[in-house]
């Protein structure tokens, strides 16, 4: 199946495209066929959706970043799909004034 362009992210180590209920539509790289990670991400998204972002709840969650060790999972919800990109995480050292 098509990866919706997420497979072309230059520094991506892997990707998942999921349905709202957690079915894997497509995957690749280090996340190829990684159903355990897919299930954890879907649970995280469902929990996060229950937390109001603004008082009037008109601004729904769109993105989540999860940093685990030296990797970051960039999660975006769009058009009833969950897009996940795994990338290397290397924070910049703050400049000293």
Secondary structure, 3 states (H helix, E strand, C coil): CCCCCHHHCCCEEEEEEEECCCCEEEEEECCCCCHHHHHHHHHHHHHHHCCCCCCCCCCCCCEEEEEECCEEEEEEEECCEEEEEEEECCCCCCCCC
